[in-house]
Amino acid sequence: MPPRLRPPTHNVLPSPSTSTRTFSTTTPLPRRTRFQKTEGTRNGFIDFMSKTAPRLNVPSPKHNIPVYLSLTPRSLPTKPGTNAKKAISSRAPGVSRKQAREEIIDWEGIKERGGRYTPFPLNQMFHAHPVISTEFREEIVLRMKAERSVRRISAELNCEMERVAAVIRLMEVERRWVEQNRPLCTEMQSRIHSMMPLTPYTPFPRHESITDLPIHPSTNNQLFLSVPESMSFTRQHASEALGLLPADVRMPHSELIEVERMKQAGVSIEDMVKVESEREEREMKEIKEKRERRERREGAGKVVETERFRFRLKPASAGSVGHRYGVPAEDRKRGVVKIPTRVV
Amino acid sequence: MARTKIFALKRPYPRQSWNKHAVYNLFRYRQPTTANRTFFQQKFRAKQETRRFHGEYLTERKWNSMFRHTLRGVVSMDPASMARDDGSSAVSGRGSGNDALPVRLGGRFGRERERERDGRAIPFAQMTFAPLERRLDTAVYRALFASSVRQARMMCLHGKVMVNGVKMPHAGYMLNPGDMFSVDPLLVMRAIGEQSRSLFKRLSTQAKTDLQKAIEEAQSKTKSSTYLKASNTKKVLAGNADAEVDTDTFTAAGVKTASSSSPSETDGGEAAADNKTGKVATTESSPETLETETETKKFYLPSDWRSYLPKHPRWKIYDEWKPKRFMNLFAFIPRYLEVNHHICHAVYLRHPVARSGDAEVPNPFNNEMMQLAYNWYLRRR
C-alpha cells in the first residue's frame, strides 16, 4: 500500500472571498423526486388540503367567473385607473385588505372579455368552451316554434346546426317531463352553470364558429400537379384535382357565401331576403320530397306492430334472401363482439 | 378491471376523477423530463403517462384496437373572404401565394411570427385519445353525470344509462353522432353532489339521547310498540319544537338545546329507561352500540332505529343540491356534447375535432408529450 499523500499545509486558511475551484459553483437544478420514496407524501397531501385546497374548491364562484386549476394563485385584473396597493393602503376603516382588493376587481370587464380558460395548467391547447345558457335554449325553441329552419336558427344565433337540433330534442323531452309533473333539477343546473363559462342570450350572440370545414384525410398528402403558368388556380380546380367537392359546397352554411357575395355586390336587403326565402323554400321542398320517397320505400310492404318490434313485411321469395333456415345466428358465439353498434 | 388502487400518493398520476387525491396528484403533476433519454424511452414514458389518464381500466390490447392514426380536424372558414376571393391568390406567385409580410429569418419580427403561427397550429397530437371519447362511460363523465370515469362505467354496467331511450349496459358502446343518452337525475345528483354524511353522525348528542329515550318508551309499551313508526314524528323529536320539519333542522335544534338542558336530568331519565327496557332491547333486536367522542356515553339503539326518524323528503335534493368538492375544477363540457342538466339528458353531437390552437379532448398533457404518445401507437418503433 503506497503511503498516503498528505494534504498541502501551505494553504491552511482558505481565502473566504475568492474560490479557486474550477468547476461550476452555480446552484444545482432541483432533482426530480417523483419516484423516490418520500416520507412527506401524506404530510404533503394534508398540507395541500389545508393550504391550497380552499383556494381551488370554489363551489359557487363570485360573479360566475369560473375557477379552474391553477398552480399559483391567480390575480384578477383590476378596474382601469385603479392601483391595488393604493386601494389597500387607503381603504376605509373596518374594511379588510381582502375586501379592498376584491372591490377593485373588474368583474364586468372579465365577463365582457370572456377569457379563454385552460382547466389543465400544463396544457394550453385545451380550453373550456362556453356552454349555452338556459335562456339561449329557450330562445332556440321559440325560434323553432316560429317555423324557422334549423339552418336559419343556427346562422342567426351563431350556434352549430347539430347543437340547435340537439337543443330542440332535449327541450322537447324537458317539456314532456313538465307535462308529466316530473321534477326538474333546476338547482343543479344553475349551480353547474355558475361554475363554467356561459354564453348568455343576446340579440346577436357569438357562441361558436358555424363554418367549420372538416379536414378531409386525402388533403393531408402532397399532390403534385402541373398547371399552366397563366392559369388562375382556384378552389374549384383544387377540388377537381383531389377528387372532392369544393370547400364552398362542403362547408356547413355554404349559403352564407352567396349572402356575402350579394352584400359585397351592394344588393338591397329586400332582394337578399327574397333570394334567401326562395332558397329556403326550395330546400324545404327537397327535404319533404326526400322524406316522402323514403316513407314510400319503407312502407311498401305490410307493417305489423307488436309490443317490441315494428315488422315491415316485404314480398320476398325464400332462398333468395335472408339466412338459410336452420343456420344458427352468431349473436351468442364466442369471440364475436356483442356490443351493439347503433341504437335507433 | 385493471387495478383498484389508483390514487397513490407516492407515485402520483393524473386520473379522470374529482377525488381529492386525484386533484392533489393533478396539482403536483409535472411532465417527465426528456433529457438523457433515447427516443424510444421518451415515447414509452409518454405512452405510460397518458394511458394512465385515458382509459386506464382498458387493456392495452383493447385500446390498440380502438386507436386510429387519422385524426380529425376542422378549419374555420370565413364566408366573406370566400365570397371575395376564389382561392387563386393562395397559389399565386411562385405557388405559395403572395406574402405581404415576408418572414425575415433571425429577426425579431420573424420569430414573433413563428411563435404566432405555432399558437395557431392545429394540435392534432392532442386528438390521439379521441376514440375513447366515443365510449359511453367517458361521455357520461364528460357530460358531468358522474364524478369519475369509473363511476360512469359503473352506472353503465348497472344499467342506469339509457341511449336513445334504450337501456345500454355496455360501457364500451361507441356513441354515434346524434345519440341521446340519459341517466336518472337522482343518481346524477348523488354522484356529483356533496357527499352526505351518515345520518347518525349528523345527529347531535342531545338528539341522539332524545331518540334513544323515545324509542325505549315506545318499546316499553308492548301493546303499541309500533305506534311511533306509524303515526307521528313528534314523539321521537320530543323537546324540539323546530325539529318536526326534517332531520336537518332537528340536528340544528339539538345543538341549540344541548347546552341549555341539564345533563343530570337526561342521564337520570335514561338510567330509568335503561332499567326498564334494557333487557328487552338487547334480546329482541340486536342493538347497535355507538359511542360518541364528546361524551363517552353509550347509545343502545335497535337496528331499525332509522325507521323511527321522519323520512328525509326525497324532493329535498332537487332544491338543496350542492356540488361535490372540487367540482368547479372539472366543470366544463366539451363542444361535441350538448347537455341538459334539468333532465340529465345529453346528446353526442359529433366526433371531437381539433381546430386552430384548440383541441376538444380534455387532456392535462402538453403537445410534446401527446406527440410522443401518438408516435408510440403508430407502431413504427
Interface residues (C-beta under 8 A of the other chain):
Chain A: R32 R34 F35 K37 T38 T41 R42 G44 F45 F48 M49 T52 A53 L56 N57 V58 P59 P61 P66 V67 Y68 L69 L71 Y117 P119 F120 L122 N123 Q124 M125 F126 H127 A128 H129 V131 T134 R137 E160 E162 R163 A166 V167 R169 L170 M171 V173 E174 W177 P183 L184 C185 T186 E187 M188 Q189 R191 I192 M195 M196 P197 E208 S209 T211 D212 L213 P214 I215 P217 S232 F233 T234 R235 Q236 A238 A247 D248 M251 H253 L256 I257 E258 V259 E260 R261 K263 Q264 K338 I339 P340 T341 R342 V343 V344
Chain B: L9 K10 R11 P12 K20 H21 V23 Y24 L26 F27 R28 Y29 R30 Q31 P32 T33 T70 R72 G73 V74 V75 S76 M77 D78 P79 A80 M82 A83 R84 D86 G87 S88 V91 S92 I122 P123 Q126 L144 V163 N164 V166 M168 H170 G172 Y173 M174 N176 P177 G178 D179 M180 P185 V188 M189 I192 G193 W315 Y318 D319 E320 W321 K322 P323 R325 F326 M327 N328 L329 F330 A331 F332 I333 P334 R335 E338 V339 N340 H341 H342 I343 C344 H345 A346 V347 L349 R350 V353 R355 G357 D358 A359 V361 P362 N363 P364 F365 N366 N367
